[in-house]
Amino acid sequence: MNAALGLSLAILFLAGVPIAVAIGLASVAGIEAQGRLPLLLVAQRMFTGIDSFPLVAIPLFILAGNLMSAGGISVRLVDLAKSLVGGVQGGLACTCVLTCMLFASVSGSSVATTFAIGAILIPAMADHGYPRPLAASIQASSAELGVLIPPSIPLILYGVSTDTSIGRLFVAGLGPGFVVAATLMALVLVICRRRGIGQRDGEGRLDPGSALIAALPALLVPVVILGGIYSGIFTPTEASAAAVAAALVVGMLLYRELRPRDLSGILARTVISTSVIMIIIAAAALFSFLIARSGLPNEIAAWFQTMFESRVAFLLAVNLLLLVVGMFIETSAAILVLAPILTPIAVAYGVDPVHFGLVVVVNLALGMITPPLGVNLFAACAVARIPVERIVPQLAVFVAAVFAALMLITYIPALSLWPVEIVYGR
């Protein structure tokens, strides 16, 4: 059955079949090859895979991000970030990184962050003399923070697929998120200094006091979400509903930029985005069940323990594997298929599952900005209105910087686990 699963999946991927369909058809091929399992298992396992209360958070966080974008919240966050870091050469690029970090604390999605923030900052950077390919590269790389800073949809998927505490994963995401953000801000400052770009970035910025007052209602949204989770007032799933309510109140009653007639379009976009993710989750649940039933995880674990004696070597091998996988497979699918296999092996090597979850997510986030299937890459190019081939040469240095940050996150577990110990204790 393993041979049928792997061969079918490889052929379907190479043929350009959509990911969810490819995983589902490969699973059917595996069932037929095994010969003793009924096809009724397909519907049963796909339904069971999405019949999970924590998954309710996914559509609600997507909806909250769409409401924020339409309700004027993203504009205020941009103004606040620019007032804080926009006064130096390259400050507008730093504003992009900082705003993405702030916006990610509600949206949970890197693609939503790319469209919401990129629509404002890519044209702004172009107007200030940044080449459009560079501006798009900065935006695509910064939007990675959407899957690191909690709440994060990939962290939810990792928690559900490996039975790891989502609350702990959210807290653990803070350290790696700040590491990646600091790395990107340092990089863009160096690039701007060397190329002589961004010398007029301070033009038009508000003073920090005025920008903070205007952004206070927008900042209340992440405060409500993260404060409620970390204080134990509500679960991450309940926090997603609170995020929607907060985004509605801020957008409709305080900023008054969100109108009732806008809601139908926002809900339609949310349903489409959610459907894509849920179909992948359902197909991956069936695939993961068949993989587990075949005994492949135990075989892989034994192979890893034979090949790699130390935890350092194991983590390096996993990073290289995920780096390649992330280039060709969508992040959600990769997590749902690989996390249940790799996490028990990591635990056997003494790696904390929460720490390992951040290693997996940060690594696969790199795939969002690398060809041929980098979703952030295509989203940023769509906003910047440039072909993908123009942005690729600019990306190498950003990929290298994020990979360097990944190495720190991988081999310094305290970056992920120290915030968890503060909030939850040992």
Phi, psi and omega per residue, in radians:
M1 nan -0.656 -3.135
N2 -1.055 -0.705 3.136
A3 -1.111 -0.733 3.135
A4 -1.136 -0.732 3.122
L5 -1.077 -0.900 -3.073
G6 -1.159 -0.791 -3.114
L7 -1.141 -0.760 3.139
S8 -1.096 -0.760 -3.120
L9 -1.111 -0.747 -3.138
A10 -1.108 -0.771 -3.135
I11 -1.105 -0.762 -3.105
L12 -1.168 -0.693 3.095
F13 -1.103 -0.785 -3.133
L14 -1.146 -0.488 3.130
A15 -1.411 -0.064 3.108
G16 1.400 0.329 3.105
V17 -1.214 2.416 3.102
P18 -0.900 2.550 -2.973
I19 -0.993 -0.853 -3.100
A20 -1.077 -0.748 3.133
V21 -1.146 -0.721 -3.138
A22 -1.082 -0.789 -3.141
I23 -1.121 -0.741 3.137
G24 -1.124 -0.796 -3.130
L25 -1.176 -0.661 3.084
A26 -1.092 -0.652 3.104
S27 -1.131 -0.735 3.100
V28 -1.087 -0.732 3.105
A29 -1.073 -0.687 3.106
G30 -1.135 -0.700 3.114
I31 -1.122 -0.769 3.141
E32 -1.135 -0.664 3.139
A33 -1.186 -0.625 3.136
Q34 -1.204 -0.696 2.976
G35 1.463 -0.259 -3.079
R36 -1.932 0.018 -3.123
L37 -1.867 2.415 3.136
P38 -1.351 2.617 3.097
L39 -1.185 -0.301 3.055
L40 -0.998 -0.422 3.132
L41 -1.048 -0.506 -3.115
V42 -1.057 -0.966 -3.134
A43 -1.126 -0.704 -3.085
Q44 -1.092 -0.871 -3.083
R45 -1.262 -0.583 3.097
M46 -1.158 -0.692 3.087
F47 -1.166 -0.785 -3.141
T48 -1.058 -0.599 -3.103
G49 -1.113 -0.519 3.139
I50 -1.848 0.013 3.118
D51 -1.522 1.174 -3.049
S52 -2.420 2.249 -3.108
F53 -1.073 -0.736 3.134
P54 -1.042 -0.462 -3.129
L55 -1.221 -0.263 3.072
V56 -1.052 -0.459 -3.125
A57 -1.117 -0.483 -3.042
I58 -1.114 -0.993 3.127
P59 -1.097 -0.551 -3.106
L60 -1.260 -0.685 3.077
F61 -1.201 -0.634 3.064
I62 -1.096 -0.753 3.109
L63 -1.093 -0.742 3.127
A64 -1.070 -0.715 3.108
G65 -1.108 -0.726 3.107
N66 -1.148 -0.670 3.098
L67 -1.150 -0.682 3.103
M68 -1.086 -0.762 -3.112
S69 -1.111 -0.736 -3.103
A70 -1.402 -0.359 -3.030
G71 -1.644 0.162 3.079
G72 1.512 0.034 -3.102
I73 -1.219 -0.727 -3.104
S74 -1.105 -0.628 3.129
V75 -1.111 -0.759 3.137
R76 -1.148 -0.646 3.114
L77 -1.156 -0.657 3.074
V78 -1.092 -0.802 3.140
D79 -1.072 -0.699 3.135
L80 -1.150 -0.827 -3.127
A81 -1.087 -0.708 3.140
K82 -1.145 -0.633 3.128
S83 -1.161 -0.477 -3.086
L84 -1.509 -0.742 -3.011
V85 -2.154 0.030 -3.035
G86 -1.431 -0.050 -3.044
G87 -1.492 -0.040 -3.128
V88 -1.894 2.882 3.060
Q89 -1.119 2.184 -3.035
G90 1.537 0.136 -3.097
G91 -1.134 -0.542 3.138
L92 -1.191 -0.634 3.064
A93 -1.157 -0.713 3.065
C94 -1.118 -0.618 3.084
T95 -1.044 -0.682 3.120
C96 -1.069 -0.805 -3.132
V97 -1.110 -0.837 -3.080
L98 -1.149 -0.710 -3.137
T99 -1.155 -0.705 3.095
C100 -1.062 -0.647 3.109
M101 -1.148 -0.728 3.119
L102 -1.176 -0.782 -3.113
F103 -1.172 -0.586 3.139
A104 -1.125 -0.398 -3.121
S105 -1.248 0.000 3.030
V106 -2.216 -0.764 -2.973
S107 -1.278 -0.681 -3.129
G108 1.265 0.097 -3.050
S109 -2.314 2.273 3.134
S110 -1.266 -0.618 -3.140
V111 -1.168 -0.758 3.091
A112 -1.065 -0.689 3.109
T113 -1.117 -0.706 3.139
T114 -1.050 -0.822 -3.107
F115 -1.251 -0.750 -3.064
A116 -1.191 -0.798 -3.089
I117 -1.524 -0.657 -3.136
G118 -1.095 -0.603 3.131
A119 -1.089 -0.423 3.128
I120 -1.644 -0.830 -2.924
L121 -1.559 -0.507 3.098
I122 -1.102 -0.849 3.051
P123 -1.076 -0.643 3.136
A124 -1.118 -0.765 3.122
M125 -1.133 -0.682 3.100
A126 -1.087 -0.697 3.118
D127 -1.155 -0.442 -3.137
H128 -1.656 0.257 3.024
G129 1.681 0.044 3.070
Y130 -1.302 2.322 2.999
P131 -1.053 2.432 -3.089
R132 -1.016 -0.703 3.082
P133 -1.047 -0.663 3.109
L134 -1.195 -0.757 3.126
A135 -1.053 -0.743 3.123
A136 -1.159 -0.636 3.109
S137 -1.133 -0.746 3.116
I138 -1.081 -0.767 -3.124
Q139 -1.152 -0.813 -3.116
A140 -1.064 -0.736 -3.135
S141 -1.207 -0.724 -3.121
S142 -1.158 -0.582 -3.109
A143 -1.166 -0.253 3.027
E144 -0.963 -0.502 -3.121
L145 -1.059 -0.333 3.107
G146 -1.089 -0.385 3.122
V147 -1.824 0.039 3.133
L148 -1.920 -0.888 3.131
I149 -1.222 2.208 -3.123
P150 -1.200 2.624 -0.037
P151 -1.333 2.614 -3.072
S152 -2.346 2.209 3.137
I153 -1.122 -0.784 3.081
P154 -1.045 -0.625 3.089
L155 -1.164 -0.625 3.052
I156 -1.074 -0.790 -3.128
L157 -1.122 -0.706 3.101
Y158 -1.098 -0.788 -3.131
G159 -1.068 -0.734 -3.135
V160 -1.179 -0.744 -3.042
S161 -1.337 -0.358 -3.117
T162 -2.040 0.070 -3.119
D163 1.002 0.767 3.087
T164 -1.832 2.530 -3.117
S165 -1.026 2.093 3.128
I166 -1.205 -0.631 3.090
G167 -1.035 -0.779 3.123
R168 -1.154 -0.676 3.098
L169 -1.092 -0.709 3.123
F170 -1.075 -0.799 3.135
V171 -1.127 -0.729 -3.123
A172 -1.130 -0.440 -3.126
G173 -1.205 -0.314 -3.097
L174 -1.100 -0.850 -3.103
G175 -1.052 -0.978 3.105
P176 -1.030 -0.622 3.112
G177 -1.065 -0.772 3.128
F178 -1.202 -0.615 3.110
V179 -1.103 -0.831 3.140
V180 -1.133 -0.733 3.134
A181 -1.083 -0.787 3.139
A182 -1.112 -0.689 3.119
T183 -1.090 -0.789 -3.120
L184 -1.181 -0.694 3.127
M185 -1.125 -0.726 3.098
A186 -1.109 -0.694 -3.122
L187 -1.137 -0.815 -3.081
V188 -1.187 -0.549 3.076
L189 -1.129 -0.731 3.116
V190 -1.135 -0.778 -3.140
I191 -1.057 -0.783 -3.112
C192 -1.144 -0.679 3.125
R193 -1.142 -0.769 -3.085
R194 -1.209 -0.582 -3.084
R195 -1.680 -0.072 -3.120
G196 1.201 0.562 -3.107
I197 -1.768 2.633 2.984
G198 1.416 0.414 -3.128
Q199 -1.290 -0.280 3.121
R200 -1.873 0.363 -3.033
D201 -1.158 -0.382 -3.115
G202 -1.375 -0.137 -3.105
E203 -1.193 2.341 3.049
G204 1.388 0.130 3.137
R205 -1.435 2.528 3.091
L206 -1.386 2.797 3.016
D207 -1.276 2.596 -3.031
P208 -0.967 -0.632 -3.130
G209 -1.105 -0.845 3.134
S210 -1.121 -0.735 3.141
A211 -1.134 -0.652 3.135
L212 -1.165 -0.745 3.130
I213 -1.082 -0.766 3.141
A214 -1.153 -0.549 -3.065
A215 -1.614 -0.088 -3.086
L216 -0.949 -0.837 3.099
P217 -1.043 -0.656 3.111
A218 -1.137 -0.676 -3.141
L219 -1.232 -0.362 3.114
L220 -1.134 -0.499 -3.089
V221 -1.111 -0.969 3.093
P222 -1.134 -0.533 3.100
V223 -1.095 -0.771 3.119
V224 -1.083 -0.795 -3.074
I225 -1.162 -1.043 -3.040
L226 -1.222 -0.682 3.103
G227 -1.081 -0.710 3.125
G228 -1.150 -0.675 3.140
I229 -1.208 -0.870 -3.028
Y230 -1.229 -0.484 3.121
S231 -1.491 -0.130 3.131
G232 1.457 0.174 -3.141
I233 -1.174 -0.715 3.062
F234 -2.555 2.859 -3.124
T235 -1.371 2.922 3.071
P236 -0.997 -0.622 3.119
T237 -1.172 -0.766 3.084
E238 -1.150 -0.543 3.104
A239 -1.115 -0.566 3.125
S240 -1.126 -0.658 3.079
A241 -1.191 -0.668 3.086
A242 -1.123 -0.600 3.113
A243 -1.119 -0.722 3.115
V244 -1.106 -0.808 -3.138
A245 -1.079 -0.762 -3.127
A246 -1.141 -0.729 3.133
A247 -1.126 -0.655 3.095
L248 -1.124 -0.810 -3.109
V249 -1.108 -0.807 -3.114
V250 -1.155 -0.799 -3.075
G251 -1.235 -0.651 -3.047
M252 -1.625 -0.679 -3.012
L253 -1.743 -0.601 -3.074
L254 -1.649 -0.925 3.117
Y255 -1.514 -0.431 3.096
R256 0.985 0.602 3.062
E257 -1.810 -0.195 3.121
L258 -1.780 2.090 -3.091
R259 -1.898 2.680 -3.137
P260 -0.953 -0.617 -3.123
R261 -1.200 -0.282 3.110
D262 -1.373 -0.315 -2.979
L263 -1.165 -0.617 -3.105
S264 -1.094 -0.760 3.104
G265 -1.143 -0.707 3.122
I266 -1.107 -0.765 3.132
L267 -1.138 -0.657 3.120
A268 -1.106 -0.783 3.117
R269 -1.103 -0.655 3.132
T270 -1.143 -0.751 -3.139
V271 -1.095 -0.738 -3.140
I272 -1.110 -0.838 -3.136
S273 -1.090 -0.738 -3.136
T274 -1.144 -0.715 -3.113
S275 -1.053 -0.740 3.135
V276 -1.022 -0.832 -3.109
I277 -1.170 -0.758 -3.062
M278 -1.169 -0.631 3.101
I279 -1.128 -0.702 3.093
I280 -1.121 -0.752 3.133
I281 -1.061 -0.776 -3.120
A282 -1.099 -0.806 -3.137
A283 -1.146 -0.705 -3.124
A284 -1.182 -0.551 3.101
A285 -1.107 -0.746 3.078
L286 -1.112 -0.801 -3.130
F287 -1.070 -0.773 -3.120
S288 -1.123 -0.672 3.104
F289 -1.061 -0.782 -3.131
L290 -1.159 -0.700 3.107
I291 -1.071 -0.808 -3.134
A292 -1.111 -0.712 -3.118
R293 -1.154 -0.523 -3.114
S294 -1.324 -0.252 -3.114
G295 1.478 0.145 -3.108
L296 -1.063 -0.717 3.131
P297 -0.980 -0.695 3.131
N298 -1.168 -0.650 3.113
E299 -1.165 -0.730 3.121
I300 -1.140 -0.705 3.132
A301 -1.073 -0.759 3.132
A302 -1.132 -0.658 3.129
W303 -1.151 -0.760 3.124
F304 -1.047 -0.781 -3.087
Q305 -1.192 -0.439 3.069
T306 -1.340 -0.708 -3.051
M307 -1.406 -0.632 -3.014
F308 -2.180 1.918 -3.080
E309 -1.386 -0.552 -3.048
S310 -1.860 2.762 3.089
R311 -1.148 -0.609 3.140
V312 -1.071 -0.809 -3.138
A313 -1.168 -0.695 3.125
F314 -1.065 -0.815 -3.114
L315 -1.140 -0.653 3.095
L316 -1.120 -0.739 3.127
A317 -1.109 -0.727 3.125
V318 -1.123 -0.722 3.123
N319 -1.070 -0.765 3.135
L320 -1.159 -0.692 3.098
L321 -1.074 -0.863 -3.095
L322 -1.181 -0.554 3.106
L323 -1.075 -0.735 3.110
V324 -1.243 -0.782 -3.131
V325 -1.038 -0.756 -3.100
G326 -1.109 -0.383 3.121
M327 -1.305 -0.392 -3.001
F328 -2.100 -0.290 -3.076
I329 -2.170 2.408 -3.139
E330 -1.045 2.514 -2.988
T331 -0.981 -0.826 -3.103
S332 -1.051 -0.799 -3.141
A333 -1.116 -0.732 -3.134
A334 -1.079 -0.745 3.130
I335 -1.115 -0.832 -3.055
L336 -1.170 -0.522 -3.139
V337 -1.494 -0.771 -2.982
L338 -1.598 -0.590 -3.068
A339 -1.017 -0.790 3.113
P340 -1.103 -0.402 3.118
I341 -1.464 -0.799 -3.003
L342 -1.430 -0.553 -3.054
T343 -1.089 -0.819 3.093
P344 -1.042 -0.595 3.098
I345 -1.159 -0.750 3.118
A346 -1.060 -0.730 3.119
V347 -1.075 -0.683 3.116
A348 -1.093 -0.492 3.076
Y349 -1.484 0.008 3.127
G350 1.562 0.272 3.134
V351 -1.562 2.275 3.101
D352 -1.113 2.317 -3.107
P353 -1.092 -0.513 3.087
V354 -1.188 -0.823 3.093
H355 -1.058 -0.755 -3.131
F356 -1.113 -0.616 3.086
G357 -1.046 -0.694 3.108
L358 -1.223 -0.634 3.080
V359 -1.071 -0.783 -3.136
V360 -1.087 -0.840 -3.054
V361 -1.202 -0.752 3.117
V362 -1.080 -0.725 -3.127
N363 -1.130 -0.836 -3.128
L364 -1.204 -0.424 3.062
A365 -1.099 -0.509 3.068
L366 -1.058 -0.579 3.119
G367 -1.130 -0.298 3.135
M368 -1.318 -0.248 3.141
I369 -2.127 0.271 3.117
T370 -2.072 2.438 3.053
P371 -1.133 2.752 0.094
P372 -1.665 -0.097 -3.020
L373 -2.095 0.464 -3.125
G374 -1.230 1.888 -3.045
V375 -1.173 -0.663 3.093
N376 -1.122 -0.608 3.130
L377 -1.036 -0.877 -3.110
F378 -1.221 -0.644 3.124
A379 -1.128 -0.785 3.141
A380 -1.131 -0.680 3.112
C381 -1.157 -0.623 3.109
A382 -1.138 -0.730 3.125
V383 -1.181 -0.735 -3.112
A384 -1.365 -0.227 -3.128
R385 1.033 0.880 3.075
I386 -2.333 2.680 3.081
P387 -1.243 2.686 -3.068
V388 -1.056 -0.633 -3.071
E389 -1.100 -0.356 3.124
R390 -1.371 -0.414 -3.091
I391 -1.579 -0.440 -3.036
V392 -0.998 -0.791 -3.140
P393 -1.060 -0.460 -3.116
Q394 -1.378 -0.290 -2.932
L395 -1.440 -0.400 -3.000
A396 -0.963 -0.772 -3.097
V397 -1.194 -0.585 3.106
F398 -1.229 -0.711 3.087
V399 -1.085 -0.743 3.134
A400 -1.105 -0.714 -3.136
A401 -1.134 -0.788 3.140
V402 -1.161 -0.630 3.100
F403 -1.124 -0.672 3.076
A404 -1.083 -0.737 3.078
A405 -1.100 -0.659 3.108
L406 -1.062 -0.695 3.115
M407 -1.094 -0.698 3.076
L408 -1.094 -0.785 -3.122
I409 -1.129 -0.637 -3.106
T410 -1.203 -0.781 -2.981
Y411 -1.784 0.025 2.984
I412 -2.147 1.431 -3.062
P413 -0.998 -0.458 -3.109
A414 -1.048 -0.484 3.120
L415 -1.041 -0.563 3.110
S416 -1.646 -0.692 -2.950
L417 -1.557 -0.396 -3.128
W418 -1.069 -0.810 3.078
P419 -1.072 -0.579 3.133
V420 -1.134 -0.738 3.122
E421 -1.120 -0.620 3.121
I422 -1.145 -0.771 -3.059
V423 -1.393 -0.779 -3.006
Y424 -1.859 -0.211 -3.004
G425 1.404 -3.095 -3.106
R426 -1.361 nan nan
